[in-house]
């Protein structure tokens, strides 16, 4: 079974609007970490936000927030007030297990329209 | 901090040749990951080291691939012999601790095997 599922291969959003990128995960561990990364067209992988499985509050970092719904095993990324520079691939990831192996989803390509 | 440093940034080689990719993790980080990214397969974890010891190499595609981490500040990924289907971007990433710390990625090595 896939550890991380991102069902949206591509998304469009109008500049200045909010957008939600979906991510569901599969684990039987009680303790794990969830991450989002951004990969612009230049290719580098940029860490955006982290959510621990025991964190009760949703993580926020500037315009990024993580909508964590533990019972549903979802960790959606919300980007508020989209900017043209937000156009990129976005990857959801999870660390779990004895040695906290990193699993990545297939990514969502976000295009922000002016 | 200089971040994760990978070399070379680009490599073009002929089929059958040996290719060695290099990675210098962030100082103090004790986990190191090698990933391969292609359009078809997305981001694949090849091998994961913790404290210089290979923990999980189940993602290494075949015996032509090998990875070493002789010390905490250096790792190599070798492909011998290389094949055109090995063409991809190879990322090295490092993280601190055995918990759920985020991984920091290098700029990647774009490998083209002709």
Interface residues (C-beta under 8 A of the other chain):
Chain A: X31 X32 X33 X35 X37 X43 X44 X45 X47 X50 X52 X91 X95 X99 X100 X101 X102 X103 X104 X105 X106 X107
Chain B: X31 X33 X35 X42 X43 X45 X48 X50 X55 X56 X89 X91 X93 X98 X99 X100 X101 X102 X103 X104 X105 X107 X108 X110
